[in-house]
């Protein structure tokens, strides 16, 4: 195997934006989950929390993988 270096296709500023967005979505998802669990909402109404969790994972992955 050859030792090729990976070159990021986005700069540090854009990576920082994506990381901040991802961490913000993660905080939102955790907060929403806590509120929904503590208020005793039916579990199916907790399903939309998957959207900010997906966005959090996507933002954090893109920031750390430099894509």
PDB file of N, CA, C and O in Angstrom:
ATOM      1  N   UNK A   1       0.831  -1.188   0.000  1.00  0.00           N
ATOM      2  CA  UNK A   1       0.000   0.000   0.000  1.00  0.00           C
ATOM      3  C   UNK A   1       0.872   1.246   0.000  1.00  0.00           C
ATOM      4  O   UNK A   1       1.931   1.284   0.627  1.00  0.00           O
ATOM      5  N   UNK A   2       0.420   2.237  -0.696  1.00  0.00           N
ATOM      6  CA  UNK A   2       1.159   3.490  -0.712  1.00  0.00           C
ATOM      7  C   UNK A   2       0.682   4.370   0.439  1.00  0.00           C
ATOM      8  O   UNK A   2      -0.462   4.270   0.881  1.00  0.00           O
ATOM      9  N   UNK A   3       1.553   5.211   0.905  1.00  0.00           N
ATOM     10  CA  UNK A   3       1.193   6.099   2.010  1.00  0.00           C
ATOM     11  C   UNK A   3       0.792   7.457   1.441  1.00  0.00           C
ATOM     12  O   UNK A   3       1.618   8.354   1.280  1.00  0.00           O
ATOM     13  N   UNK A   4      -0.479   7.577   1.147  1.00  0.00           N
ATOM     14  CA  UNK A   4      -0.995   8.838   0.617  1.00  0.00           C
ATOM     15  C   UNK A   4      -1.585   9.640   1.765  1.00  0.00           C
ATOM     16  O   UNK A   4      -2.231   9.096   2.660  1.00  0.00           O
ATOM     17  N   UNK A   5      -1.351  10.932   1.720  1.00  0.00           N
ATOM     18  CA  UNK A   5      -1.911  11.815   2.730  1.00  0.00           C
ATOM     19  C   UNK A   5      -3.274  12.298   2.269  1.00  0.00           C
ATOM     20  O   UNK A   5      -3.469  12.631   1.100  1.00  0.00           O
ATOM     21  N   UNK A   6      -4.213  12.332   3.203  1.00  0.00           N
ATOM     22  CA  UNK A   6      -5.545  12.832   2.884  1.00  0.00           C
ATOM     23  C   UNK A   6      -5.536  14.352   2.917  1.00  0.00           C
ATOM     24  O   UNK A   6      -5.028  14.962   3.858  1.00  0.00           O
ATOM     25  N   UNK A   7      -6.092  14.943   1.904  1.00  0.00           N
ATOM     26  CA  UNK A   7      -6.170  16.397   1.816  1.00  0.00           C
ATOM     27  C   UNK A   7      -7.621  16.802   2.057  1.00  0.00           C
ATOM     28  O   UNK A   7      -8.509  16.390   1.310  1.00  0.00           O
ATOM     29  N   UNK A   8      -7.871  17.603   3.087  1.00  0.00           N
ATOM     30  CA  UNK A   8      -9.247  18.022   3.338  1.00  0.00           C
ATOM     31  C   UNK A   8      -9.761  18.929   2.220  1.00  0.00           C
ATOM     32  O   UNK A   8      -9.014  19.730   1.658  1.00  0.00           O
ATOM     33  N   UNK A   9     -11.050  18.787   1.910  1.00  0.00           N
ATOM     34  CA  UNK A   9     -11.614  19.625   0.859  1.00  0.00           C
ATOM     35  C   UNK A   9     -12.345  20.846   1.413  1.00  0.00           C
ATOM     36  O   UNK A   9     -12.948  21.605   0.654  1.00  0.00           O
ATOM     37  N   UNK A  10     -12.295  21.040   2.735  1.00  0.00           N
ATOM     38  CA  UNK A  10     -12.855  22.251   3.341  1.00  0.00           C
ATOM     39  C   UNK A  10     -11.813  22.811   4.303  1.00  0.00           C
ATOM     40  O   UNK A  10     -10.990  22.079   4.851  1.00  0.00           O
ATOM     41  N   UNK A  11     -11.870  24.110   4.489  1.00  0.00           N
ATOM     42  CA  UNK A  11     -10.913  24.768   5.365  1.00  0.00           C
ATOM     43  C   UNK A  11     -11.317  24.693   6.824  1.00  0.00           C
ATOM     44  O   UNK A  11     -12.377  24.175   7.174  1.00  0.00           O
ATOM     45  N   UNK A  12     -10.447  25.223   7.661  1.00  0.00           N
ATOM     46  CA  UNK A  12     -10.673  25.178   9.104  1.00  0.00           C
ATOM     47  C   UNK A  12     -11.940  25.918   9.504  1.00  0.00           C
ATOM     48  O   UNK A  12     -12.669  25.443  10.376  1.00  0.00           O
ATOM     49  N   UNK A  13     -12.226  27.061   8.898  1.00  0.00           N
ATOM     50  CA  UNK A  13     -13.416  27.830   9.265  1.00  0.00           C
ATOM     51  C   UNK A  13     -14.693  27.034   9.013  1.00  0.00           C
ATOM     52  O   UNK A  13     -15.588  27.014   9.858  1.00  0.00           O
ATOM     53  N   UNK A  14     -14.780  26.385   7.871  1.00  0.00           N
ATOM     54  CA  UNK A  14     -15.975  25.605   7.554  1.00  0.00           C
ATOM     55  C   UNK A  14     -16.065  24.372   8.451  1.00  0.00           C
ATOM     56  O   UNK A  14     -17.161  23.983   8.855  1.00  0.00           O
ATOM     57  N   UNK A  15     -14.942  23.763   8.761  1.00  0.00           N
ATOM     58  CA  UNK A  15     -14.957  22.620   9.675  1.00  0.00           C
ATOM     59  C   UNK A  15     -15.438  23.048  11.057  1.00  0.00           C
ATOM     60  O   UNK A  15     -16.194  22.327  11.708  1.00  0.00           O
ATOM     61  N   UNK A  16     -14.997  24.224  11.502  1.00  0.00           N
ATOM     62  CA  UNK A  16     -15.428  24.736  12.808  1.00  0.00           C
ATOM     63  C   UNK A  16     -16.925  25.004  12.810  1.00  0.00           C
ATOM     64  O   UNK A  16     -17.606  24.698  13.789  1.00  0.00           O
ATOM     65  N   UNK A  17     -17.452  25.580  11.712  1.00  0.00           N
ATOM     66  CA  UNK A  17     -18.892  25.835  11.607  1.00  0.00           C
ATOM     67  C   UNK A  17     -19.683  24.533  11.717  1.00  0.00           C
ATOM     68  O   UNK A  17     -20.697  24.465  12.412  1.00  0.00           O
ATOM     69  N   UNK A  18     -19.204  23.506  11.023  1.00  0.00           N
ATOM     70  CA  UNK A  18     -19.910  22.226  11.040  1.00  0.00           C
ATOM     71  C   UNK A  18     -19.832  21.572  12.408  1.00  0.00           C
ATOM     72  O   UNK A  18     -20.790  20.939  12.850  1.00  0.00           O
ATOM     73  N   UNK A  19     -18.699  21.719  13.082  1.00  0.00           N
ATOM     74  CA  UNK A  19     -18.567  21.156  14.414  1.00  0.00           C
ATOM     75  C   UNK A  19     -19.486  21.869  15.403  1.00  0.00           C
ATOM     76  O   UNK A  19     -20.158  21.222  16.206  1.00  0.00           O
ATOM     77  N   UNK A  20     -19.518  23.188  15.347  1.00  0.00           N
ATOM     78  CA  UNK A  20     -20.394  23.957  16.232  1.00  0.00           C
ATOM     79  C   UNK A  20     -21.858  23.611  15.964  1.00  0.00           C
ATOM     80  O   UNK A  20     -22.641  23.449  16.900  1.00  0.00           O
ATOM     81  N   UNK A  21     -22.225  23.498  14.692  1.00  0.00           N
ATOM     82  CA  UNK A  21     -23.594  23.116  14.345  1.00  0.00           C
ATOM     83  C   UNK A  21     -23.914  21.721  14.887  1.00  0.00           C
ATOM     84  O   UNK A  21     -24.975  21.513  15.475  1.00  0.00           O
ATOM     85  N   UNK A  22     -23.004  20.770  14.693  1.00  0.00           N
ATOM     86  CA  UNK A  22     -23.224  19.414  15.162  1.00  0.00           C
ATOM     87  C   UNK A  22     -23.368  19.342  16.673  1.00  0.00           C
ATOM     88  O   UNK A  22     -24.242  18.644  17.186  1.00  0.00           O
ATOM     89  N   UNK A  23     -22.518  20.056  17.379  1.00  0.00           N
ATOM     90  CA  UNK A  23     -22.601  20.054  18.842  1.00  0.00           C
ATOM     91  C   UNK A  23     -23.872  20.749  19.328  1.00  0.00           C
ATOM     92  O   UNK A  23     -24.464  20.339  20.327  1.00  0.00           O
ATOM     93  N   UNK A  24     -24.289  21.799  18.622  1.00  0.00           N
ATOM     94  CA  UNK A  24     -25.546  22.469  18.968  1.00  0.00           C
ATOM     95  C   UNK A  24     -26.747  21.559  18.771  1.00  0.00           C
ATOM     96  O   UNK A  24     -27.654  21.530  19.603  1.00  0.00           O
ATOM     97  N   UNK A  25     -26.754  20.815  17.667  1.00  0.00           N
ATOM     98  CA  UNK A  25     -27.846  19.868  17.416  1.00  0.00           C
ATOM     99  C   UNK A  25     -27.842  18.739  18.443  1.00  0.00           C
ATOM    100  O   UNK A  25     -28.900  18.256  18.847  1.00  0.00           O
ATOM    101  N   UNK A  26     -26.647  18.322  18.862  1.00  0.00           N
ATOM    102  CA  UNK A  26     -26.551  17.286  19.884  1.00  0.00           C
ATOM    103  C   UNK A  26     -27.128  17.786  21.208  1.00  0.00           C
ATOM    104  O   UNK A  26     -27.858  17.064  21.888  1.00  0.00           O
ATOM    105  N   UNK A  27     -26.797  19.016  21.565  1.00  0.00           N
ATOM    106  CA  UNK A  27     -27.336  19.605  22.791  1.00  0.00           C
ATOM    107  C   UNK A  27     -28.853  19.731  22.703  1.00  0.00           C
ATOM    108  O   UNK A  27     -29.557  19.447  23.673  1.00  0.00           O
ATOM    109  N   UNK A  28     -29.359  20.153  21.554  1.00  0.00           N
ATOM    110  CA  UNK A  28     -30.798  20.267  21.358  1.00  0.00           C
ATOM    111  C   UNK A  28     -31.484  18.911  21.495  1.00  0.00           C
ATOM    112  O   UNK A  28     -32.534  18.807  22.129  1.00  0.00           O
ATOM    113  N   UNK A  29     -30.900  17.885  20.909  1.00  0.00           N
ATOM    114  CA  UNK A  29     -31.481  16.549  20.972  1.00  0.00           C
ATOM    115  C   UNK A  29     -31.494  16.015  22.398  1.00  0.00           C
ATOM    116  O   UNK A  29     -32.479  15.415  22.827  1.00  0.00           O
ATOM    117  N   UNK A  30     -30.420  16.226  23.125  1.00  0.00           N
ATOM    118  CA  UNK A  30     -30.352  15.761  24.515  1.00  0.00           C
ATOM    119  C   UNK A  30     -31.371  16.504  25.363  1.00  0.00           C
ATOM    120  O   UNK A  30     -32.081  15.894  26.163  1.00  0.00           O
ATOM    121  N   UNK A  31     -31.448  17.807  25.194  1.00  0.00           N
ATOM    122  CA  UNK A  31     -32.412  18.606  25.960  1.00  0.00           C
ATOM    123  C   UNK A  31     -33.845  18.201  25.632  1.00  0.00           C
ATOM    124  O   UNK A  31     -34.664  18.026  26.535  1.00  0.00           O
ATOM    125  N   UNK A  32     -34.148  18.053  24.350  1.00  0.00           N
ATOM    126  CA  UNK A  32     -35.497  17.649  23.954  1.00  0.00           C
ATOM    127  C   UNK A  32     -35.830  16.260  24.486  1.00  0.00           C
ATOM    128  O   UNK A  32     -36.952  16.017  24.931  1.00  0.00           O
ATOM    129  N   UNK A  33     -34.870  15.357  24.444  1.00  0.00           N
ATOM    130  CA  UNK A  33     -35.098  14.005  24.964  1.00  0.00           C
ATOM    131  C   UNK A  33     -35.403  14.037  26.453  1.00  0.00           C
ATOM    132  O   UNK A  33     -36.328  13.371  26.919  1.00  0.00           O
ATOM    133  N   UNK A  34     -34.626  14.809  27.194  1.00  0.00           N
ATOM    134  CA  UNK A  34     -34.864  14.909  28.634  1.00  0.00           C
ATOM    135  C   UNK A  34     -36.242  15.474  28.943  1.00  0.00           C
ATOM    136  O   UNK A  34     -36.958  14.962  29.802  1.00  0.00           O
ATOM    137  N   UNK A  35     -36.602  16.532  28.234  1.00  0.00           N
ATOM    138  CA  UNK A  35     -37.918  17.142  28.461  1.00  0.00           C
ATOM    139  C   UNK A  35     -39.037  16.152  28.136  1.00  0.00           C
ATOM    140  O   UNK A  35     -39.991  16.021  28.903  1.00  0.00           O
ATOM    141  N   UNK A  36     -38.925  15.469  27.024  1.00  0.00           N
ATOM    142  CA  UNK A  36     -39.964  14.534  26.624  1.00  0.00           C
ATOM    143  C   UNK A  36     -40.052  13.333  27.568  1.00  0.00           C
ATOM    144  O   UNK A  36     -41.147  12.840  27.840  1.00  0.00           O
ATOM    145  N   UNK A  37     -38.924  12.868  28.062  1.00  0.00           N
ATOM    146  CA  UNK A  37     -38.934  11.738  28.994  1.00  0.00           C
ATOM    147  C   UNK A  37     -39.496  12.157  30.348  1.00  0.00           C
ATOM    148  O   UNK A  37     -40.314  11.447  30.934  1.00  0.00           O
ATOM    149  N   UNK A  38     -39.057  13.308  30.839  1.00  0.00           N
ATOM    150  CA  UNK A  38     -39.502  13.760  32.162  1.00  0.00           C
ATOM    151  C   UNK A  38     -40.967  14.157  32.188  1.00  0.00           C
ATOM    152  O   UNK A  38     -41.605  14.077  33.238  1.00  0.00           O
ATOM    153  N   UNK A  39     -41.514  14.582  31.058  1.00  0.00           N
ATOM    154  CA  UNK A  39     -42.937  14.937  31.021  1.00  0.00           C
ATOM    155  C   UNK A  39     -43.821  13.725  30.770  1.00  0.00           C
ATOM    156  O   UNK A  39     -45.046  13.830  30.837  1.00  0.00           O
ATOM    157  N   UNK A  40     -43.217  12.571  30.480  1.00  0.00           N
ATOM    158  CA  UNK A  40     -43.995  11.354  30.310  1.00  0.00           C
ATOM    159  C   UNK A  40     -44.714  11.251  28.976  1.00  0.00           C
ATOM    160  O   UNK A  40     -45.722  10.553  28.865  1.00  0.00           O
ATOM    161  N   UNK A  41     -44.209  11.933  27.974  1.00  0.00           N
ATOM    162  CA  UNK A  41     -44.809  11.871  26.640  1.00  0.00           C
ATOM    163  C   UNK A  41     -44.689  10.452  26.104  1.00  0.00           C
ATOM    164  O   UNK A  41     -43.703   9.764  26.369  1.00  0.00           O
ATOM    165  N   UNK A  42     -45.699  10.013  25.347  1.00  0.00           N
ATOM    166  CA  UNK A  42     -45.681   8.679  24.741  1.00  0.00           C
ATOM    167  C   UNK A  42     -44.410   8.515  23.895  1.00  0.00           C
ATOM    168  O   UNK A  42     -44.008   9.457  23.212  1.00  0.00           O
ATOM    169  N   UNK A  43     -43.774   7.339  23.927  1.00  0.00           N
ATOM    170  CA  UNK A  43     -42.507   7.139  23.208  1.00  0.00           C
ATOM    171  C   UNK A  43     -42.558   7.453  21.714  1.00  0.00           C
ATOM    172  O   UNK A  43     -41.543   7.872  21.158  1.00  0.00           O
ATOM    173  N   UNK A  44     -43.679   7.272  21.052  1.00  0.00           N
ATOM    174  CA  UNK A  44     -43.741   7.595  19.627  1.00  0.00           C
ATOM    175  C   UNK A  44     -43.580   9.085  19.367  1.00  0.00           C
ATOM    176  O   UNK A  44     -43.102   9.477  18.302  1.00  0.00           O
ATOM    177  N   UNK A  45     -43.972   9.919  20.320  1.00  0.00           N
ATOM    178  CA  UNK A  45     -43.796  11.366  20.159  1.00  0.00           C
ATOM    179  C   UNK A  45     -42.348  11.787  20.365  1.00  0.00           C
ATOM    180  O   UNK A  45     -41.981  12.927  20.081  1.00  0.00           O
ATOM    181  N   UNK A  46     -41.526  10.865  20.858  1.00  0.00           N
ATOM    182  CA  UNK A  46     -40.097  11.156  21.029  1.00  0.00           C
ATOM    183  C   UNK A  46     -39.307  10.882  19.752  1.00  0.00           C
ATOM    184  O   UNK A  46     -38.143  11.264  19.641  1.00  0.00           O
ATOM    185  N   UNK A  47     -39.939  10.227  18.805  1.00  0.00           N
ATOM    186  CA  UNK A  47     -39.257   9.845  17.570  1.00  0.00           C
ATOM    187  C   UNK A  47     -38.673  11.024  16.783  1.00  0.00           C
ATOM    188  O   UNK A  47     -37.589  10.879  16.217  1.00  0.00           O
ATOM    189  N   UNK A  48     -39.334  12.176  16.721  1.00  0.00           N
ATOM    190  CA  UNK A  48     -38.739  13.301  15.971  1.00  0.00           C
ATOM    191  C   UNK A  48     -37.384  13.774  16.505  1.00  0.00           C
ATOM    192  O   UNK A  48     -36.696  14.533  15.823  1.00  0.00           O
ATOM    193  N   UNK A  49     -36.990  13.350  17.688  1.00  0.00           N
ATOM    194  CA  UNK A  49     -35.675  13.711  18.210  1.00  0.00           C
ATOM    195  C   UNK A  49     -34.577  13.105  17.341  1.00  0.00           C
ATOM    196  O   UNK A  49     -33.423  13.529  17.407  1.00  0.00           O
ATOM    197  N   UNK A  50     -34.933  12.118  16.530  1.00  0.00           N
ATOM    198  CA  UNK A  50     -33.958  11.500  15.632  1.00  0.00           C
ATOM    199  C   UNK A  50     -33.428  12.499  14.604  1.00  0.00           C
ATOM    200  O   UNK A  50     -32.297  12.360  14.136  1.00  0.00           O
ATOM    201  N   UNK A  51     -34.220  13.491  14.252  1.00  0.00           N
ATOM    202  CA  UNK A  51     -33.784  14.470  13.244  1.00  0.00           C
ATOM    203  C   UNK A  51     -32.582  15.281  13.738  1.00  0.00           C
ATOM    204  O   UNK A  51     -31.562  15.314  13.049  1.00  0.00           O
ATOM    205  N   UNK A  52     -32.659  15.941  14.911  1.00  0.00           N
ATOM    206  CA  UNK A  52     -31.462  16.659  15.358  1.00  0.00           C
ATOM    207  C   UNK A  52     -30.299  15.720  15.680  1.00  0.00           C
ATOM    208  O   UNK A  52     -29.139  16.118  15.571  1.00  0.00           O
ATOM    209  N   UNK A  53     -30.593  14.480  16.075  1.00  0.00           N
ATOM    210  CA  UNK A  53     -29.501  13.528  16.300  1.00  0.00           C
ATOM    211  C   UNK A  53     -28.789  13.203  14.992  1.00  0.00           C
ATOM    212  O   UNK A  53     -27.562  13.111  14.957  1.00  0.00           O
ATOM    213  N   UNK A  54     -29.553  13.028  13.920  1.00  0.00           N
ATOM    214  CA  UNK A  54     -28.951  12.783  12.617  1.00  0.00           C
ATOM    215  C   UNK A  54     -28.109  13.981  12.179  1.00  0.00           C
ATOM    216  O   UNK A  54     -26.983  13.817  11.711  1.00  0.00           O
ATOM    217  N   UNK A  55     -28.655  15.173  12.331  1.00  0.00           N
ATOM    218  CA  UNK A  55     -27.926  16.381  11.950  1.00  0.00           C
ATOM    219  C   UNK A  55     -26.655  16.550  12.784  1.00  0.00           C
ATOM    220  O   UNK A  55     -25.624  16.987  12.274  1.00  0.00           O
ATOM    221  N   UNK A  56     -26.736  16.201  14.067  1.00  0.00           N
ATOM    222  CA  UNK A  56     -25.561  16.289  14.938  1.00  0.00           C
ATOM    223  C   UNK A  56     -24.475  15.337  14.463  1.00  0.00           C
ATOM    224  O   UNK A  56     -23.312  15.719  14.336  1.00  0.00           O
ATOM    225  N   UNK A  57     -24.860  14.108  14.206  1.00  0.00           N
ATOM    226  CA  UNK A  57     -23.886  13.132  13.742  1.00  0.00           C
ATOM    227  C   UNK A  57     -23.267  13.530  12.420  1.00  0.00           C
ATOM    228  O   UNK A  57     -22.063  13.379  12.217  1.00  0.00           O
ATOM    229  N   UNK A  58     -24.089  14.035  11.530  1.00  0.00           N
ATOM    230  CA  UNK A  58     -23.604  14.453  10.221  1.00  0.00           C
ATOM    231  C   UNK A  58     -22.620  15.624  10.345  1.00  0.00           C
ATOM    232  O   UNK A  58     -21.557  15.608   9.724  1.00  0.00           O
ATOM    233  N   UNK A  59     -22.969  16.626  11.137  1.00  0.00           N
ATOM    234  CA  UNK A  59     -22.090  17.782  11.305  1.00  0.00           C
ATOM    235  C   UNK A  59     -20.781  17.424  11.970  1.00  0.00           C
ATOM    236  O   UNK A  59     -19.720  17.877  11.541  1.00  0.00           O
ATOM    237  N   UNK A  60     -20.844  16.617  13.008  1.00  0.00           N
ATOM    238  CA  UNK A  60     -19.624  16.232  13.731  1.00  0.00           C
ATOM    239  C   UNK A  60     -18.758  15.352  12.843  1.00  0.00           C
ATOM    240  O   UNK A  60     -17.539  15.514  12.813  1.00  0.00           O
ATOM    241  N   UNK A  61     -19.375  14.421  12.119  1.00  0.00           N
ATOM    242  CA  UNK A  61     -18.606  13.558  11.217  1.00  0.00           C
ATOM    243  C   UNK A  61     -17.901  14.381  10.144  1.00  0.00           C
ATOM    244  O   UNK A  61     -16.719  14.170   9.876  1.00  0.00           O
ATOM    245  N   UNK A  62     -18.617  15.310   9.533  1.00  0.00           N
ATOM    246  CA  UNK A  62     -18.012  16.115   8.472  1.00  0.00           C
ATOM    247  C   UNK A  62     -16.871  16.974   9.019  1.00  0.00           C
ATOM    248  O   UNK A  62     -15.854  17.154   8.350  1.00  0.00           O
ATOM    249  N   UNK A  63     -17.036  17.497  10.220  1.00  0.00           N
ATOM    250  CA  UNK A  63     -15.977  18.338  10.793  1.00  0.00           C
ATOM    251  C   UNK A  63     -14.736  17.537  11.137  1.00  0.00           C
ATOM    252  O   UNK A  63     -13.618  17.993  10.894  1.00  0.00           O
ATOM    253  N   UNK A  64     -14.914  16.364  11.691  1.00  0.00           N
ATOM    254  CA  UNK A  64     -13.759  15.581  12.112  1.00  0.00           C
ATOM    255  C   UNK A  64     -13.116  14.828  10.950  1.00  0.00           C
ATOM    256  O   UNK A  64     -11.925  14.522  11.000  1.00  0.00           O
ATOM    257  N   UNK A  65     -13.884  14.528   9.908  1.00  0.00           N
ATOM    258  CA  UNK A  65     -13.342  13.794   8.774  1.00  0.00           C
ATOM    259  C   UNK A  65     -12.883  14.733   7.655  1.00  0.00           C
ATOM    260  O   UNK A  65     -12.355  14.281   6.639  1.00  0.00           O
ATOM    261  N   UNK A  66     -13.083  16.026   7.844  1.00  0.00           N
ATOM    262  CA  UNK A  66     -12.650  17.046   6.869  1.00  0.00           C
ATOM    263  C   UNK A  66     -13.277  16.861   5.502  1.00  0.00           C
ATOM    264  O   UNK A  66     -12.619  17.041   4.477  1.00  0.00           O
ATOM    265  N   UNK A  67     -14.554  16.501   5.492  1.00  0.00           N
ATOM    266  CA  UNK A  67     -15.218  16.311   4.184  1.00  0.00           C
ATOM    267  C   UNK A  67     -16.165  17.448   3.886  1.00  0.00           C
ATOM    268  O   UNK A  67     -16.807  17.457   2.836  1.00  0.00           O
TER     269      UNK A  67
END
